[in-house]
Amino acid sequence: MKQIIATTKSLCPVCLKKINAIIWSKNKETYMEKSCPEHGRFKALLWRGSMPMEKWVRNKIPATIEKPNTQVDKGCPYDCGLCADHRQHTCTALIEVTQRCNLSCSFCFADANGSSVPDLTIDTIASMYTSVMETSGNCNIQLSGGEPTLRDDLPQIIELGHQIGFSFIQINTNGIRLGEDEAFVKRLKAAGLNSVFLQFDGTNDGIFEKLRGKPLLATKIKALENCRKYNIGVVLVPTLVSEVNDDDLGNIINFGLDWVPTVKGVHIQPASYFGRIPNLPVEEKRLTLGDIMDRIEDQTAGRIRKKSFSPPGCENARCSFHGNYILKENNELISVNNPANCCGNEQAEEGANKTKAHVSRKWRSNELTTEKNCNISHENTEKDEWDEILERINRYSFSLSAMAFQDVWNLDLNRVKDCCIHVVNPKGQLIPFCMYNLTDKNGHSLYRKQ
């Protein structure tokens, strides 16, 4: 028997008009159903697995956008910028510095490759940085594309962001140039690059050939070696596609653990159906957060258990999960998460601030081998037991997370309003990531290329 969990607003996959939707569960599966008067009924899988979606909650008191860049006129999601109806501050601001790419991937949010769109000028990027600082303050910056490393002036762009006041700058990259051009990696480090968000879909070249069009594993490993040499923290980012690499998830995690402390974690992104995609979604094959949590426990033979995961403190609870761990010398993995889906309400702004601080602290390289400023008195300069414990915590922490981006089929506007990952357009407006990339059934978008 169906159990209705919630009602919400969504969009028609054909005409992008706002329509009513219901969310219901049955037999450990949760679906959205919605109906457009012109284009009929649609049904999309939202969640599946041993953890029921209705129990995956974290209650938050909404934040207020004090300096909205757009006025509320047509209502969500047509006034993004941010508007005053948005309920969460920016945690990560994403700037696409180029639309060019050196791959032709089967799945691509930005639908990038062979683009004739000119790269953003340094002056435009400076104005975008400034707009983010004025609107959202010192949030985390991710430089993306296309493939950002195709810009020879990427180090200058990183330096500029730090000069304007951003303390954490990360690049989102396929890693090809990082593996082939060590001198460029050295320049990125000198410019102040804090972290690499490295596309990493699997542990064998068959996966890369299916998703990225060519064997890339050796190049990815060389990129990791160069990042290790220049002490740049790396997060592995697999796009998870059913029947392609969802059975390699445990191997990816174990690979990442073998590369600690250079690799700071694995951030999983189940395939969403916008941008460039090979086919329209088959809902039975869609991978949900519940699926991924179950697969992680199964494929790591219980080394990582789903009970160690928590809902996010920043975005909507149904958008992601995360777990934090320490890798011990005997290769034992210790969970240090505090499950947070049980204890009252939290201010959304506080959750955003904690997430910004956590990402900045845990995903960057550790320049020092020990933490000396920790209010612990030492009687001699030799490393003692406390130093060893603190170094382990500082250098051998590992994060595991997943983010389920929404597409037009499963879009819930309540989740959109809670989004904290915002794409900056050339006007300096901040667009929730899913809305910026969202496309209708025929590939038309509301915000990208508009």
C-alpha positions in Angstrom: 0.0 0.0 0.0 1.3 3.5 -0.9 2.1 5.8 1.9 2.0 9.5 0.9 5.0 11.2 2.5 4.7 14.8 1.2 3.3 17.1 -1.4 5.5 19.6 -3.2 6.0 21.6 -6.4 8.0 20.4 -9.4 8.3 21.1 -13.1 6.9 19.5 -16.2 9.7 17.7 -18.1 8.4 18.9 -21.4 7.4 22.5 -20.9 9.1 23.4 -17.6 5.9 24.8 -16.1 5.5 24.6 -12.4 3.1 21.7 -11.4 2.0 19.9 -8.2 3.7 16.7 -7.2 3.2 14.0 -4.5 5.9 11.9 -2.9 4.9 8.4 -1.8 6.6 5.2 -0.6 6.0 1.5 -1.0 8.2 -1.5 -0.4 11.3 0.5 0.4 11.0 2.6 -2.7 10.0 6.2 -2.9 8.6 7.9 -5.9 7.5 11.3 -7.1 4.3 11.6 -9.3 3.2 14.7 -11.0 0.9 15.7 -13.8 0.9 18.5 -16.4 -2.5 19.4 -17.9 -0.9 19.6 -21.4 1.8 16.8 -21.3 0.4 14.2 -18.9 1.6 12.2 -15.9 5.2 11.5 -14.9 6.7 9.2 -12.3 10.3 9.3 -11.0 12.2 7.2 -8.5 13.6 9.3 -5.6 14.9 6.7 -3.1 15.4 3.0 -2.7 17.1 0.9 -0.1 17.2 -0.4 3.5 17.2 3.2 4.9 13.7 4.6 4.4 13.7 8.1 2.9 11.1 9.4 5.4 13.6 8.7 8.2 16.5 10.4 6.5 15.8 13.9 7.9 17.6 16.7 9.5 15.5 19.6 10.6 16.8 23.1 9.9 15.6 26.6 10.6 15.8 28.4 7.2 18.4 31.0 6.6 17.7 34.5 5.2 19.3 35.9 2.1 20.3 39.4 3.3 21.6 40.6 -0.1 19.4 39.0 -2.8 20.6 39.7 -6.4 17.2 39.1 -8.0 13.6 40.1 -7.0 10.8 37.6 -6.4 8.6 38.0 -9.4 7.5 34.7 -11.0 8.3 32.6 -8.0 10.7 29.6 -7.5 12.4 28.4 -9.7 12.2 31.3 -12.1 13.8 34.1 -10.1 17.2 32.5 -9.2 20.0 34.8 -8.5 19.7 34.4 -5.4 16.2 35.7 -4.6 14.8 36.5 -1.1 12.8 33.2 -1.1 15.9 31.1 -1.0 16.5 29.3 2.3 20.3 28.7 2.5 23.5 30.6 2.1 26.3 29.7 -0.3 28.6 27.0 0.8 30.4 26.5 -2.6 30.3 28.9 -5.4 31.2 27.4 -8.8 32.7 29.4 -11.6 33.0 27.9 -15.1 36.2 29.5 -16.4 35.9 27.8 -19.8 33.5 25.8 -21.9 36.3 24.0 -23.7 37.1 20.4 -22.9 39.7 17.8 -24.0 37.2 14.9 -23.5 33.8 14.0 -25.0 32.2 12.2 -22.1 28.9 10.4 -22.4 27.6 12.1 -19.3 28.4 15.8 -18.9 26.6 18.4 -16.8 27.9 21.3 -18.9 27.6 19.5 -22.2 31.2 20.7 -22.9 33.6 19.9 -25.7 34.6 21.7 -28.9 32.8 24.9 -27.6 33.2 28.1 -29.6 32.1 30.1 -26.6 35.0 32.5 -25.6 36.7 31.9 -22.3 35.7 34.4 -19.5 38.1 37.3 -19.3 40.1 37.9 -16.2 38.1 41.1 -15.6 34.8 39.2 -15.8 36.1 36.5 -13.4 37.2 39.3 -11.0 33.7 40.8 -11.1 32.2 37.4 -10.5 34.5 36.8 -7.5 33.6 40.2 -6.1 29.9 39.6 -6.5 30.1 36.3 -4.6 32.1 38.0 -1.8 29.5 40.8 -1.5 26.6 38.4 -1.6 27.9 35.3 0.3 31.2 36.3 1.9 34.2 34.0 2.2 32.6 30.8 0.8 34.5 27.9 -0.9 35.3 28.4 -4.6 35.3 25.7 -7.2 36.8 26.6 -10.6 35.2 24.4 -13.2 34.2 24.2 -16.9 34.5 22.6 -19.4 38.0 21.6 -18.3 39.6 24.5 -16.3 43.2 23.3 -16.8 42.9 24.1 -20.5 43.4 27.7 -19.4 47.2 28.5 -19.1 46.3 31.4 -16.9 44.5 29.2 -14.3 47.2 30.0 -11.7 46.5 33.7 -12.2 42.8 33.0 -11.7 43.5 31.2 -8.4 45.8 34.0 -7.2 43.1 36.5 -8.0 40.5 34.7 -5.9 42.9 34.6 -2.9 43.6 38.3 -3.4 39.9 39.1 -3.2 39.7 37.2 0.0 38.6 33.6 -0.7 40.6 31.2 1.5 39.7 27.9 -0.2 39.9 27.4 -3.9 39.5 24.0 -5.6 39.6 23.0 -9.3 37.1 20.5 -10.8 39.2 18.5 -13.4 39.5 15.3 -15.4 43.2 15.3 -14.4 44.7 14.9 -17.9 46.9 18.0 -17.7 47.7 17.3 -14.1 49.1 13.9 -15.1 50.9 15.1 -18.2 52.3 18.5 -17.2 54.1 18.5 -13.8 55.3 22.0 -14.3 51.7 23.2 -14.5 50.9 21.4 -11.2 53.8 23.2 -9.6 52.5 26.5 -10.8 49.0 25.7 -9.4 50.5 24.9 -6.0 52.5 28.2 -6.0 49.3 30.1 -6.9 47.6 28.7 -3.8 45.5 25.9 -5.1 44.0 24.2 -2.1 42.3 21.1 -3.5 41.7 19.0 -6.6 38.2 17.6 -7.3 39.4 14.7 -9.6 37.0 12.9 -11.9 37.6 9.3 -11.1 34.9 6.8 -12.3 36.5 3.5 -11.6 39.6 1.3 -11.1 39.8 -0.2 -14.6 40.0 1.3 -18.1 36.9 -0.4 -19.3 34.8 2.0 -17.2 36.7 5.1 -18.4 36.3 4.0 -22.0 32.5 3.7 -21.5 32.0 7.0 -19.7 34.9 9.2 -21.0 35.7 7.7 -24.4 39.3 6.6 -23.7 41.5 4.7 -21.2 42.6 7.1 -18.5 43.5 5.2 -15.4 47.3 5.6 -15.9 46.8 9.3 -16.4 44.7 9.6 -13.3 47.4 7.8 -11.3 50.1 10.1 -12.6 47.9 13.1 -11.7 47.7 11.8 -8.1 51.5 11.3 -8.1 52.0 14.9 -9.1 49.5 16.2 -6.5 51.3 14.1 -3.9 54.7 15.6 -4.9 53.4 19.1 -4.6 51.2 18.5 -1.5 47.8 19.2 -3.0 44.8 17.5 -1.5 42.6 15.4 -3.8 39.0 14.3 -3.7 38.1 11.4 -6.0 34.7 12.1 -7.8 33.0 9.1 -9.5 29.9 9.7 -11.6 28.0 6.5 -10.8 26.0 4.9 -13.6 23.9 1.8 -13.2 25.4 -1.3 -14.9 28.6 0.6 -15.7 30.5 1.2 -12.5 28.1 0.8 -9.6 29.7 -2.5 -8.8 33.2 -0.9 -8.6 32.2 1.5 -5.8 34.0 -0.5 -3.1 37.1 -0.7 -5.3 37.1 3.1 -5.8 36.9 3.7 -2.0 39.7 1.2 -1.3 41.8 2.8 -4.0 41.2 6.2 -2.3 42.2 4.8 1.1 45.4 3.4 -0.4 46.3 7.0 -1.4 45.7 8.7 1.9 46.9 11.3 2.9 47.0 12.7 -0.6 43.4 11.6 -1.2 41.2 13.2 1.3 38.0 11.4 0.4 35.6 10.1 -2.2 32.6 12.2 -3.3 30.0 10.1 -5.2 27.7 11.6 -7.8 25.0 9.3 -9.1 24.2 10.1 -12.7 21.6 12.9 -13.2 19.8 13.4 -16.4 20.6 16.9 -17.7 23.3 18.4 -19.9 24.7 15.7 -22.2 23.3 12.2 -21.5 23.2 9.1 -23.7 19.5 8.3 -23.1 16.5 9.5 -21.1 16.3 7.9 -17.6 15.0 4.4 -17.0 13.7 4.9 -13.5 14.3 1.3 -12.4 18.0 1.8 -13.1 18.4 5.2 -11.4 20.8 5.1 -8.5 19.6 6.8 -5.3 21.3 7.7 -2.1 19.7 4.7 -0.4 21.1 2.4 -3.1 24.6 3.9 -2.7 24.6 3.5 1.1 23.7 -0.1 0.8 26.3 -0.8 -1.9 29.1 0.8 0.1 28.4 -1.5 3.1 28.1 -4.5 0.8 31.1 -3.8 -1.4 33.5 -2.9 1.5 32.4 -6.1 3.3 31.2 -4.0 6.2 34.4 -2.0 6.6 32.2 1.0 6.1 28.7 0.7 7.5 25.7 2.8 6.5 25.0 3.6 10.1 28.1 5.8 10.0 26.5 8.2 7.4 24.7 11.3 8.4 22.3 13.7 6.6 23.9 17.1 5.6 23.8 20.1 7.8 23.9 22.5 4.8 21.7 21.4 1.9 18.4 19.6 2.1 18.7 16.2 3.9 17.5 14.3 0.7 20.3 15.8 -1.3 23.3 14.0 0.2 25.0 12.0 2.9 28.5 12.1 4.5 30.7 10.1 6.7 34.0 11.0 8.3 36.8 8.5 9.3 40.3 8.2 10.5 42.7 5.6 8.9 44.8 4.0 11.6 48.3 2.6 11.1 46.9 -1.0 11.0 44.6 0.1 8.1 41.6 0.0 10.4 39.0 2.7 9.5 37.4 4.5 12.5 34.2 6.4 12.1 34.1 9.8 13.7 30.7 10.9 12.5 28.1 12.2 14.9 24.7 11.0 13.5 22.6 14.2 13.2 19.2 13.1 12.2 17.8 12.8 15.7 18.3 15.9 17.8 16.1 18.9 17.3 16.5 21.8 14.9 19.6 23.5 13.6 20.0 26.9 12.0 20.6 26.5 8.3 23.1 29.3 8.3 25.1 27.5 11.1 25.0 24.3 9.0 26.4 26.2 6.0 29.2 27.7 8.0 30.2 24.3 9.5 30.2 22.7 6.0 32.4 25.5 4.6 34.8 25.1 7.4 34.8 21.3 7.2 35.5 21.2 3.5 38.2 23.8 3.7 39.9 22.0 6.6 39.5 18.4 5.4 39.9 18.6 1.6 43.1 20.8 1.5 46.7 19.6 1.9 48.2 19.4 5.4 51.3 21.6 5.2 52.5 20.7 8.7 53.1 17.2 10.0 51.8 18.1 13.5 49.5 20.5 15.1 51.5 22.6 17.6 48.9 25.2 18.4 46.6 23.0 20.5 46.9 24.2 24.1 48.9 21.1 25.1 52.0 21.6 27.1 55.1 19.7 25.9 58.2 19.3 28.1 60.5 18.5 25.2 60.6 19.0 21.4 60.5 15.3 20.6 57.3 13.9 19.1 55.3 12.4 22.0 52.1 10.3 22.0 49.9 13.4 21.7 51.8 14.6 18.6 51.3 11.2 17.0 47.6 11.2 17.7 47.1 14.7 16.4 49.1 14.0 13.3 47.0 11.0 12.6 43.8 13.0 13.0 45.2 15.8 10.9 46.8 13.9 8.0 44.9 10.6 7.9 41.3 11.7 8.0 39.1 10.5 5.1 35.6 11.7 4.1 33.0 9.7 2.1 30.0 11.5 0.7 27.4 11.4 -2.1 25.4 14.2 -3.7 22.3 13.3 -5.7 21.7 16.2 -8.1 18.1 16.7 -9.3 17.0 16.6 -12.9 13.7 17.7 -14.4 12.2 14.3 -13.8 12.6 14.2 -10.0 12.9 17.9 -9.2 11.5 19.0 -5.8 11.4 22.8 -5.4 11.7 22.4 -1.6 15.2 21.0 -2.2 16.0 23.7 -4.7 15.3 26.4 -2.1 17.7 24.7 0.4 20.6 24.4 -2.1 24.0 25.7 -1.0 26.0 24.9 -4.1 25.6 27.8 -6.5 26.9 28.4 -10.0 28.0 32.0 -10.7 26.9 33.4 -14.0 28.9 36.2 -15.8 26.4 38.7 -14.3 27.5 37.6 -10.8 24.2 36.0 -10.0 24.2 32.8 -7.9 22.1 30.0 -9.4 21.4 26.8 -7.5 23.5 24.0 -9.2 20.5 21.8 -10.2 18.6 24.7 -11.6 21.5 26.1 -13.6 22.2 22.7 -15.2 18.6 21.5 -15.5 17.3 20.8 -19.0 13.9 19.7 -20.3 13.2 16.5 -22.2 14.5 18.1 -25.3 17.6 19.6 -23.8 16.4 23.2 -23.3 17.5 25.0 -20.1 16.2 27.7 -17.9 19.5 29.2 -17.0 22.5 27.7 -18.7 23.4 29.6 -22.0 20.7 32.1 -21.3 
